[in-house]
Amino acid sequence: MTPPVADTPTRIQVGGTAGTAPYEVLIGRQLLGELPGLIGAGARPSPTTTLNGGAPRRGHVQRVAVLHPEALAETGEGIRQDLAEQGYDAVAIQLPNGEEAKTAEVAAYCWKALGQTGFTRTDVIVGVGGGATTDVAGFVAATWLRGVRWIAVPTTVLAMVDAAVGGKTGINTAEGKNLVGAFHPPAGVLCDLAALDSLPVNDYISGLAEIIKAGFIADPEILELIERDPAAARTPAGPHTAELIERSIRVKAEVVSSDLKESGLREILNYGHTLAHAIEKNERYNWRHGAAVSVGMVFAAELGRLAGRLDDATADRHRAVLESVGLPLTYRGDQWPKLLETMRVDKKSRGDLLRFIVLDGLAKPTVLEGPDPAVLLAAYAEISR
C-alpha cells in the first residue's frame, strides 16, 4: 500500500518580535515526518566524535520524552518507535485523559520519569494530544531543570488553534483552572490535520468556539466562512477547514508575538474565558472547554451590550453563529453565586476588581474593569436557563 503523500506545510512564525525566540507552527496533512526537524535532528551529535583532534569517543544520543494521553497510547508509542528508529533515545510517558492530567501529581509523575531516564537540558519533550496534554507537557518542560525544549503535536482543533500556540502552560488546582503555570514557548508546533479525521464530532465542534472567538476579536472573515455553510464548518471534511485553522492560528500568533506574558494585548485572547473557566470548575471539568467558552462569549456579548459598548447586531450575531454549529448558549441560572465567587480568583482579576474582555464593536476588543454587579447579574440573566 502506498503511504499517504505529505503536504508541503504552511508555516506560521510566532515570536521573535518581543525578545522571544521565534518558532514555527506547521499546518498540513501527514506531517509527522517533520518532527525530527523540529526536535533538532541536524544538531544531534553523531555516535562517535573527536575532541580537539584526539581519539574518537561516544557522542550523546539525544533523548526525547513523548507525553501522550491514555486515549492516544497507540499514537504515542508509534511516534516513540519512529524516533527510536532514527537514533533518538525515546521514551513514552502516558498521562490520564483530558483535564485529569492537569494536576501537580501528574506533573510530579513526569518529573520522576524524566529523572529516571537521565533527562538533561539538551533533551526534548514532545506533547502529543489535546489541549490538556500540551498544557501539561509545556509545564513539565518549563519546570524540569528550569526549562527544556518542547514540541507540541496537537491532535484536536482546540489544541491546534489555542492551547499549543503561545507558550502558556499550566495545571489546575482545587481553587481553579490554570492557576499554576509558566510562560514557556515551544520550539515548534506540528498541526497534522489528518489527526482531525478521527476526532469525535462533539470534540471537533467544541474546538470551533476558539475559532469563532478569533473571528469576533480580530478576523471577521472567519465568521463569514462559517456563516456561508455552518454544516461544512462542523466537519474536518469541510472545504474551509484548513483556512479556518490557519486564520485562527495567525490571530493568536500575531497577538502573542507582541505580548508573550499577557501584560496587555494578549488579554484579548481571553474573550469569553472568565465565565468559561468558572463554568468548567463548577462542572468539575466534565464540560468541554469549547462549550464553556461558547457560553462565556454570549455572556461577554450581553455584558458589552448592557455596558453600552456593543451594538445589538454584533451581540446577536454571537448567538446566531455559535448556535449554527451546535454550540451551547446558556447555563444554569441558579449557579451565579458560585460562578461569581470563582471568577474573583480568575487570573485576569486585580485584587477584588473583576476584569472582562468585551467588544466595542466587531474586531474591537477592550477591557471592562469593575462592572456594576447589577449589570453582571443582568447579563447572566440573558444566558440563564
TORKE-468349 format. One record per residue: x negated, z negated, y negated of N, C-alpha, C in turn. Coordinates in steps of 0.05 Angstrom, whole numbers, padded with zeros to 5 digits, always signed. Layout:
XZYXZYXZY...
% end
This chain:
-00017+00000+00024+00000+00000+00000-00018+00000-00025-00011+00018-00044-00027+00019-00068-00020-00004-00086-00040-00019-00096-00035-00042-00113-00023-00033-00140-00007-00049-00153+00004-00042-00179-00018-00036-00199-00013-00016-00216-00032-00009-00237-00030-00028-00260-00052-00039-00269-00052-00058-00291-00048-00044-00317-00034-00057-00336-00031-00047-00363-00058-00049-00377-00061-00032-00398-00081-00038-00418-00068-00058-00437-00078-00083-00437-00063-00104-00451-00062-00101-00481-00041-00110-00493-00040-00115-00522-00056-00140-00528-00073-00140-00548-00089-00163-00555-00083-00173-00583-00076-00198-00584-00069-00211-00610-00089-00233-00615-00103-00232-00637-00123-00253-00643-00110-00277-00657-00118-00301-00648-00108-00325-00660-00132-00341-00671-00129-00353-00694-00151-00369-00705-00172-00352-00718-00194-00365-00725-00216-00351-00738-00214-00349-00768-00191-00359-00779-00188-00356-00808-00187-00383-00822-00188-00405-00807-00187-00431-00819-00207-00450-00806-00230-00440-00801-00251-00457-00790-00249-00461-00760-00232-00447-00746-00229-00449-00717-00240-00424-00703-00249-00428-00679-00259-00406-00664-00236-00388-00656-00238-00362-00660-00216-00344-00652-00214-00341-00622-00191-00335-00613-00187-00328-00585-00165-00307-00583-00163-00295-00560-00144-00273-00557-00121-00280-00538-00097-00270-00545-00074-00271-00527-00071-00243-00516-00072-00240-00490-00069-00214-00477-00041-00212-00466-00027-00190-00471+00000-00186-00463+00002-00159-00448+00014-00160-00424+00017-00135-00408+00027-00142-00381+00023-00124-00362+00031-00129-00334+00007-00125-00316+00007-00141-00294-00014-00141-00274-00041-00146-00287-00043-00168-00301-00067-00173-00318-00086-00194-00306-00081-00204-00282-00098-00226-00272-00127-00217-00269-00132-00192-00267-00159-00182-00266-00175-00187-00292-00160-00194-00313-00173-00200-00339-00183-00229-00340-00175-00246-00321-00181-00274-00322-00211-00280-00323-00227-00268-00306-00256-00274-00307-00268-00269-00334-00258-00248-00347-00269-00242-00374-00263-00264-00394-00239-00276-00392-00232-00297-00409-00247-00323-00403-00252-00327-00377-00267-00351-00369-00296-00349-00379-00306-00324-00380-00333-00321-00390-00352-00313-00368-00343-00294-00351-00359-00286-00328-00386-00275-00336-00387-00261-00359-00412-00249-00368-00433-00269-00374-00425-00294-00381-00445-00314-00389-00453-00331-00365-00442-00326-00342-00447-00342-00318-00475-00336-00307-00492-00356-00303-00518-00350-00292-00517-00339-00264-00537-00323-00258-00538-00312-00231-00547-00334-00211-00544-00330-00185-00551-00351-00166-00580-00360-00168-00598-00343-00176-00626-00351-00180-00635-00343-00207-00650-00361-00220-00660-00355-00247-00690-00364-00247-00704-00354-00267-00732-00363-00271-00733-00377-00298-00748-00398-00300-00751-00413-00324-00780-00411-00334-00783-00402-00359-00810-00400-00371-00829-00384-00354-00819-00364-00340-00836-00347-00324-00844-00360-00298-00833-00383-00291-00841-00397-00267-00827-00387-00242-00827-00403-00221-00816-00396-00196-00785-00396-00198-00772-00378-00182-00743-00378-00182-00731-00405-00173-00708-00412-00185-00693-00436-00176-00663-00430-00178-00648-00446-00163-00619-00441-00163-00607-00445-00191-00589-00426-00197-00574-00428-00222-00548-00443-00218-00534-00448-00240-00508-00462-00239-00485-00443-00234-00470-00448-00214-00445-00433-00209-00423-00447-00223-00410-00433-00242-00390-00445-00259-00366-00454-00243-00357-00479-00250-00334-00490-00237-00309-00483-00253-00287-00478-00239-00261-00473-00251-00240-00490-00237-00225-00505-00252-00203-00520-00241-00177-00506-00248-00161-00498-00228-00136-00485-00232-00113-00505-00230-00101-00512-00252-00079-00531-00252-00053-00516-00251-00036-00523-00231-00011-00509-00227+00010-00528-00218+00036-00522-00223+00057-00539-00213+00062-00534-00183+00076-00553-00171+00082-00550-00142+00097-00525-00137+00115-00517-00155+00131-00493-00151+00115-00467-00150+00090-00468-00161+00073-00445-00161+00048-00450-00144+00052-00465-00122+00029-00471-00105+00016-00446-00094+00032-00426-00086+00021-00402-00074+00006-00386-00096+00017-00384-00120+00004-00370-00141-00023-00384-00149-00022-00410-00152-00046-00425-00159-00068-00422-00138-00061-00423-00113-00081-00420-00092-00091-00392-00091-00074-00372-00097-00083-00345-00097-00104-00340-00119-00099-00352-00142-00118-00349-00164-00144-00363-00157-00142-00387-00145-00166-00401-00137-00183-00385-00118-00169-00373-00098-00184-00357-00078-00197-00333-00091-00183-00320-00109-00194-00297-00122-00219-00304-00138-00218-00326-00152-00241-00335-00168-00264-00343-00150-00258-00356-00127-00279-00364-00108-00293-00339-00097-00277-00318-00092-00289-00293-00081-00307-00280-00102-00304-00286-00127-00320-00275-00148-00344-00293-00156-00348-00314-00140-00371-00331-00144-00368-00357-00158-00343-00362-00167-00338-00388-00180-00334-00410-00160-00341-00434-00168-00335-00458-00152-00307-00467-00161-00286-00457-00148-00259-00460-00158-00244-00481-00141-00229-00498-00155-00212-00518-00142-00184-00516-00154-00164-00520-00137-00136-00520-00147-00126-00549-00148-00113-00556-00170-00102-00583-00174-00072-00580-00178-00056-00591-00160-00027-00588-00161-00015-00610-00177+00004-00602-00195+00018-00620-00212+00048-00621-00205+00062-00642-00213+00091-00642-00210+00104-00619-00226+00128-00612-00220+00142-00591-00234+00152-00601-00261+00153-00583-00281+00166-00588-00306+00155-00612-00321+00173-00626-00336+00165-00648-00353+00154-00672-00337+00160-00673-00311+00149-00695-00295+00118-00695-00295+00106-00672-00302+00077-00670-00302+00065-00682-00328+00082-00685-00348+00071-00693-00374+00071-00724-00378+00055-00737-00361+00052-00766-00362+00023-00774-00362+00017-00798-00371-00010-00808-00370-00020-00810-00341-00002-00816-00323-00010-00819-00295-00020-00792-00284-00006-00771-00290-00014-00744-00281-00041-00736-00293-00044-00741-00320-00069-00735-00333-00092-00750-00320-00087-00776-00313-00108-00792-00300-00115-00781-00273-00095-00771-00259-00100-00758-00232-00118-00734-00236-00113-00718-00257-00130-00695-00262-00158-00703-00269-00161-00724-00286-00188-00733-00293-00203-00742-00268-00190-00755-00250-00203-00764-00226-00212-00741-00209-00195-00720-00207-00203-00696-00192-00227-00682-00204-00227-00680-00231-00250-00668-00245-00275-00684-00240-00273-00710-00242-00297-00727-00237-00308-00724-00209-00290-00722-00189-00298-00720-00162-00311-00693-00156-00305-00673-00171-00317-00646-00167-00341-00641-00185-00348-00661-00201-00372-00658-00218-00368-00639-00241-00344-00639-00253-00337-00620-00274-00353-00627-00299-00367-00607-00311-00384-00610-00334-00373-00595-00358-00388-00597-00380-00379-00585-00405-00380-00554-00404-00395-00543-00385-00396-00514-00384-00375-00503-00365-00358-00520-00354-00338-00511-00335-00311-00506-00350-00292-00495-00336-00267-00485-00349-00243-00493-00333-00222-00501-00348-00196-00507-00336-00177-00484-00341-00162-00477-00321-00142-00455-00323-00115-00468-00317-00096-00466-00336-00069-00477-00332-00050-00454-00326-00038-00455-00302-00020-00433-00293+00008-00445-00290+00027-00435-00306+00054-00445-00303+00069-00444-00329+00091-00460-00331+00107-00461-00354+00095-00478-00376+00112-00484-00397+00102-00498-00420+00092-00526-00414+00105-00540-00395+00096-00567-00388+00068-00566-00376+00063-00546-00358+00037-00544-00345+00015-00538-00365+00020-00519-00383+00000-00512-00403-00005-00535-00422+00016-00551-00429+00012-00574-00446-00007-00594-00432-00002-00599-00406-00019-00619-00392-00047-00608-00389-00050-00582-00381-00076-00570-00377-00093-00572-00402-00080-00565-00425-00094-00567-00450-00102-00595-00458-00084-00614-00452-00090-00642-00458-00113-00653-00441-00113-00646-00415-00135-00654-00398-00161-00642-00407-00160-00616-00415-00184-00603-00425-00194-00616-00450-00176-00624-00468-00184-00636-00493-00197-00663-00490-00189-00677-00469-00198-00705-00465-00221-00708-00445-00225-00689-00428-00247-00691-00408-00273-00685-00422-00292-00704-00421-00318-00701-00435-00315-00694-00464-00293-00703-00476-00287-00699-00505-00282-00669-00511-00276-00654-00490-00267-00626-00495-00283-00606-00480-00269-00592-00461-00280-00570-00446-00262-00545-00451-00272-00522-00445-00257-00497-00450-00234-00496-00430-00212-00483-00439-00190-00479-00421-00176-00453-00427-00162-00442-00407-00148-00417-00410-00120-00421-00400-00101-00411-00416-00072-00413-00408-00063-00387-00395-00050-00390-00372-00037-00368-00359-00007-00375-00357+00008-00371-00378+00036-00378-00379+00053-00359-00361+00072-00371-00347+00089-00355-00328+00118-00355-00336+00125-00367-00359+00153-00366-00369+00153-00355-00397+00177-00347-00406+00180-00337-00433+00172-00359-00453+00183-00383-00448+00178-00406-00466+00148-00411-00469+00134-00411-00447+00105-00416-00448+00090-00394-00462+00098-00369-00457+00084-00346-00470+00086-00346-00500+00111-00351-00510+00115-00348-00539+00111-00374-00554+00109-00397-00540+00107-00422-00554+00085-00440-00544+00089-00452-00520+00072-00474-00511+00043-00466-00508+00037-00442-00498+00010-00434-00491-00007-00425-00515+00007-00419-00537-00007-00408-00561-00008-00429-00583-00031-00434-00594-00032-00451-00618-00049-00476-00615-00054-00484-00591-00073-00507-00587-00061-00534-00589-00034-00537-00591-00022-00563-00589-00018-00571-00560-00031-00593-00552-00029-00602-00525-00017-00630-00525-00005-00639-00503+00006-00665-00504+00020-00674-00479+00026-00700-00478+00042-00712-00456+00064-00729-00469+00083-00736-00453+00105-00753-00463+00100-00782-00457+00115-00799-00472+00115-00828-00466+00144-00836-00464+00149-00861-00457+00176-00871-00455+00190-00870-00482+00175-00870-00504+00186-00870-00531+00193-00842-00541+00182-00821-00529+00189-00795-00539+00171-00773-00528+00177-00748-00536+00164-00725-00526+00139-00718-00542+00117-00712-00529+00092-00702-00541+00081-00721-00562+00085-00747-00558+00075-00767-00577+00045-00772-00573+00034-00765-00550+00006-00768-00545-00005-00740-00540-00026-00732-00555-00036-00705-00551-00060-00700-00569-00068-00675-00570-00092-00667-00585-00089-00638-00593-00102-00630-00615-00104-00602-00622-00129-00591-00608-00125-00574-00589-00148-00563-00573-00141-00535-00564-00148-00515-00581-00140-00487-00575-00153-00477-00549-00139-00460-00535-00150-00448-00511-00172-00428-00518-00187-00421-00497-00207-00399-00501-00194-00372-00498-00170-00372-00488-00155-00347-00484-00128-00352-00471-00110-00333-00475-00083-00336-00463-00077-00309-00449-00068-00311-00424-00062-00287-00409-00032-00286-00403-00018-00269-00417+00012-00267-00413+00017-00243-00395+00020-00248-00369+00026-00226-00350+00056-00224-00347+00068-00204-00359+00097-00201-00360+00109-00198-00332+00092-00190-00312+00102-00188-00285+00112-00215-00274+00101-00237-00285+00110-00263-00276+00139-00269-00283+00149-00255-00303+00177-00260-00311+00197-00247-00293+00189-00228-00276+00208-00214-00259+00221-00232-00239+00208-00254-00231+00219-00272-00212+00229-00298-00224+00229-00299-00251+00238-00324-00265+00268-00327-00263+00278-00351-00255+00307-00355-00254+00320-00348-00281+00344-00337-00280+00357-00326-00304+00360-00348-00325+00367-00373-00317+00371-00394-00337+00345-00401-00351+00323-00400-00336+00297-00406-00348+00289-00383-00368+00296-00359-00360+00290-00336-00378+00305-00339-00404+00331-00344-00401+00348-00347-00425+00339-00370-00442+00331-00392-00430+00321-00415-00445+00298-00406-00464+00280-00390-00454+00257-00381-00470+00265-00364-00494+00289-00352-00492+00298-00336-00515+00303-00352-00540+00307-00378-00537+00312-00395-00560+00287-00395-00578+00264-00397-00567+00239-00396-00583+00235-00369-00596+00243-00348-00582+00241-00321-00594+00260-00318-00617+00284-00328-00614+00304-00327-00635+00295-00344-00659+00283-00367-00653+00272-00384-00674+00252-00368-00691+00234-00353-00678+00215-00337-00693+00228-00316-00711+00251-00306-00701+00266-00287-00717+00277-00299-00742+00288-00323-00740+00300-00336-00763+00280-00346-00783+00256-00355-00774+00237-00366-00793+00218-00345-00805+00215-00322-00792+00194-00303-00801+00199-00274-00796+00212-00266-00774+00214-00237-00767+00242-00230-00759+00259-00223-00779+00287-00216-00773+00291-00192-00755+00270-00175-00751+00273-00153-00733+00278-00163-00705+00268-00186-00698+00273-00198-00672+00303-00202-00668+00317-00212-00689+00346-00217-00687+00360-00190-00684+00351-00170-00698+00365-00144-00697+00362-00131-00669+00338-00134-00657+00334-00124-00630+00353-00137-00610+00357-00163-00613+00375-00177-00594+00404-00170-00600+00411-00168-00625+00439-00162-00632+00447-00135-00623+00429-00116-00622+00436-00089-00613+00445-00088-00584+00433-00106-00567+00440-00107-00539+00434-00134-00527+00452-00153-00532+00447-00180-00522+00443-00182-00492+00458-00165-00477+00456-00166-00448+00428-00158-00439+00417-00138-00452+00390-00129-00445+00369-00150-00452+00374-00165-00473+00355-00186-00481+00354-00209-00461+00375-00211-00444+00377-00233-00425+00361-00228-00399+00348-00206-00397+00333-00199-00372+00306-00188-00378+00286-00194-00361+00259-00182-00366+00258-00152-00362+00279-00141-00350+00281-00112-00347+00290-00098-00372+00298-00113-00393+00308-00101-00417+00287-00084-00431+00296-00064-00447+00277-00046-00459+00259-00058-00481+00267-00081-00491+00253-00093-00514+00238-00118-00506+00236-00124-00480+00223-00149-00472+00195-00153-00483+00178-00133-00479+00151-00135-00488+00149-00138-00518+00166-00122-00532+00165-00124-00562+00175-00151-00572+00196-00162-00560+00205-00188-00568+00184-00210-00564+00170-00209-00542+00149-00228-00536+00126-00224-00555+00118-00199-00559+00095-00194-00577+00101-00203-00605+00125-00196-00615+00132-00204-00642+00132-00234-00646+00142-00248-00626+00143-00277-00627+00115-00289-00627+00098-00279-00611+00070-00289-00610+00056-00283-00636+00061-00260-00648+00048-00253-00673+00057-00272-00695+00083-00280-00695+00092-00300-00715+00076-00326-00711+00074-00336-00687+00060-00361-00682+00030-00358-00688+00019-00335-00680-00010-00331-00685-00017-00332-00715+00000-00320-00731-00005-00319-00760-00003-00347-00772+00016-00362-00762+00020-00389-00773-00003-00408-00765-00009-00409-00739-00030-00428-00730-00057-00419-00739-00062-00394-00744-00088-00385-00754-00093-00397-00782-00071-00401-00797-00074-00412-00824-00073-00442-00824-00060-00454-00804-00056-00483-00804-00056-00493-00775-00080-00499-00765-00082-00508-00737-00069-00535-00733-00074-00554-00751-00067-00582-00746-00041-00591-00760-00023-00572-00766+00003-00579-00777+00001-00595-00802-00016-00587-00820-00019-00600-00846+00000-00589-00867+00014-00567-00860+00032-00556-00880+00049-00534-00867+00039-00509-00868+00054-00485-00859+00064-00488-00831+00048-00499-00813+00055-00499-00785+00080-00514-00779+00088-00531-00797+00113-00546-00792+00137-00528-00788+00136-00504-00799+00159-00486-00797+00165-00479-00768+00145-00481-00750+00149-00475-00722+00167-00496-00708+00171-00518-00722+00188-00539-00711+00218-00536-00718+00225-00512-00728+00253-00507-00735+00271-00513-00711+00290-00531-00714+00308-00538-00692+00297-00559-00673+00272-00566-00676+00259-00583-00656+00263-00613-00660+00269-00622-00684+00272-00651-00688+00295-00661-00672+00318-00649-00674+00341-00657-00658+00336-00649-00629+00324-00626-00624+00319-00617-00596+00303-00638-00580+00282-00648-00591+00266-00668-00577+00282-00693-00571+00299-00701-00590+00316-00725-00586+00336-00720-00563+00347-00696-00562+00365-00689-00540+00351-00689-00514+00327-00678-00513+00312-00678-00487+00306-00706-00478+00298-00723-00495+00293-00751-00487+00319-00764-00478+00340-00759-00493+00366-00771-00485+00376-00762-00458+00369-00738-00451+00376-00726-00425+00355-00731-00404+00335-00748-00410+00314-00754-00392+00300-00729-00382+00298-00710-00400+00284-00685-00396+00296-00668-00374+00322-00671-00369+00336-00654-00350+00347-00630-00363+00348-00629-00389+00356-00605-00404+00332-00587-00407+00337-00561-00406+00315-00542-00412+00309-00544-00442+00283-00541-00448+00274-00542-00476+00288-00522-00493+00291-00498-00484+00304-00477-00500+00333-00483-00506+00347-00495-00487+00375-00503-00491+00377-00524-00513+00359-00543-00513+00358-00564-00534+00351-00552-00561+00332-00533-00561+00324-00520-00586+00347-00504-00598+00363-00491-00580+00386-00476-00590+00405-00494-00605+00412-00517-00593+00430-00536-00606+00417-00546-00632+00391-00551-00630+00376-00561-00654+00376-00541-00677+00375-00515-00671+00376-00495-00692+00403-00493-00705+00424-00495-00689+00451-00495-00700+00455-00519-00719+00445-00542-00710+00445-00566-00727+00430-00561-00753+00406-00550-00751+00389-00545-00775+00403-00526-00794+00417-00506-00782+00431-00487-00799+00454-00500-00814+00469-00518-00800+00490-00532-00813+00479-00552-00834+00457-00564-00828+00444-00582-00847+00436-00567-00872+00424-00544-00868+00416-00527-00891+00440-00519-00907+00462-00512-00894+00486-00503-00908+00498-00527-00924+00500-00550-00912+00512-00573-00926+00494-00583-00948+00468-00579-00946+00449-00587-00967+00448-00567-00990+00464-00545-00988+00464-00525-01008+00441-00506-01008+00426-00505-00985+00403-00488-00983+00409-00461-00970+00427-00460-00950+00430-00436-00934+00458-00424-00938+00458-00398-00940+00483-00383-00944+00500-00383-00918+00526-00380-00921+00544-00381-00898+00538-00360-00877+00532-00336-00886+00528-00314-00867+00504-00319-00849+00482-00329-00860+00458-00335-00843+00463-00359-00825+00478-00379-00835+00484-00402-00819+00502-00394-00795+00522-00377-00800+00540-00368-00779+00525-00350-00759+00505-00336-00769+00490-00317-00752+00476-00332-00729+00468-00357-00735+00455-00373-00714+00473-00375-00690+00498-00383-00694+00517-00386-00672+00521-00360-00658+00524-00338-00673+00530-00312-00660+00508-00303-00642+00483-00304-00652+00460-00294-00637+00455-00311-00612+00455-00337-00616+00449-00356-00594+00471-00354-00572+00496-00353-00581+00518-00351-00562+00518-00325-00547+00509-00304-00560+00509-00277-00547+00491-00275-00523+00470-00292-00522+00451-00291-00500+00456-00314-00480+00477-00330-00486+00484-00351-00467+00472-00378-00472+00462-00383-00496+00450-00409-00502+00471-00428-00513+00469-00454-00509+00489-00474-00518+00488-00478-00548+00511-00487-00558+00514-00491-00587+00521-00520-00594+00529-00536-00575+00540-00562-00580+00527-00584-00563+00532-00609-00571+00523-00632-00555+00543-00654-00559+00540-00675-00543+00560-00697-00542+00561-00712-00568+00585-00714-00579+00589-00727-00605+00583-00756-00606+00586-00770-00583+00582-00799-00583+00553-00807-00582+00535-00788-00581+00506-00794-00577+00491-00796-00604+00504-00792-00626+00490-00791-00652+00473-00815-00657+00483-00840-00654+00465-00863-00660+00439-00863-00644+00440-00856-00618+00416-00855-00602+00397-00833-00611+00409-00810-00618+00392-00787-00627+00378-00794-00653+00393-00806-00671+00382-00814-00697+00359-00833-00694+00362-00852-00677+00341-00872-00672+00316-00858-00661+00319-00839-00643+00296-00824-00632+00283-00807-00653+00299-00794-00669+00287-00777-00690+00270-00792-00710+00275-00817-00713+00259-00833-00732+00230-00837-00723+00225-00833-00697+00197-00835-00688+00186-00807-00682+00200-00786-00691+00190-00759-00687+00164-00755-00702+00147-00738-00692+00120-00733-00705+00123-00723-00734+00145-00710-00740+00148-00699-00767+00158-00720-00788+00167-00743-00778+00176-00764-00796+00152-00776-00811+00157-00787-00835+00136-00800-00850+00146-00828-00857+00137-00849-00843+00149-00875-00846+00178-00874-00837+00195-00884-00855+00224-00883-00849+00237-00858-00860+00221-00839-00870+00232-00815-00882+00235-00793-00862+00259-00785-00856+00264-00763-00837+00258-00737-00851+00246-00718-00836+00240-00692-00846+00251-00671-00827+00264-00651-00838+00274-00629-00822+00265-00602-00834+00260-00583-00817+00256-00556-00826+00283-00543-00828+00289-00532-00852+00314-00517-00856+00307-00490-00869+00327-00474-00873+00323-00448-00885+00335-00447-00913+00320-00435-00932+00331-00428-00958+00344-00401-00957+00340-00387-00935+00351-00360-00931+00337-00349-00907+00345-00326-00898+00333-00314-00874+00303-00310-00878+00287-00321-00859+00258-00320-00860+00246-00334-00884+00260-00355-00893+00251-00372-00916+00252-00402-00908+00235-00410-00889+00236-00438-00881+00224-00457-00901+00235-00481-00902+00225-00501-00920+00230-00529-00908+00220-00550-00921+00223-00577-00911+00245-00591-00927+00263-00605-00913+00283-00622-00925+00276-00650-00918+00268-00666-00939+00260-00694-00934+00282-00713-00941+00285-00733-00924+00304-00755-00930+00332-00747-00937+00345-00730-00921+00372-00722-00927+00391-00746-00927+00412-00744-00942+00432-00765-00943+00444-00769-00915+00445-00794-00906+00456-00800-00879+00484-00788-00875+00500-00786-00896+00527-00775-00894+00525-00745-00888+00505-00732-00900+00501-00703-00895+00492-00698-00866+00474-00715-00857+00465-00713-00829+00488-00716-00810+00505-00736-00815+00527-00741-00797+00547-00717-00798+00551-00706-00822+00570-00684-00825+00559-00659-00810+00533-00655-00811+00521-00632-00797+00523-00636-00767+00520-00661-00758+00522-00665-00729+00551-00662-00720+00570-00669-00737+00598-00665-00730+00604-00636-00725+00590-00618-00737+00594-00589-00734+00585-00579-00707+00568-00594-00693+00558-00585-00667+00568-00604-00645+00585-00623-00652+00594-00643-00632+00616-00631-00614+00617-00641-00590+00639-00634-00572+00648-00660-00557
% end
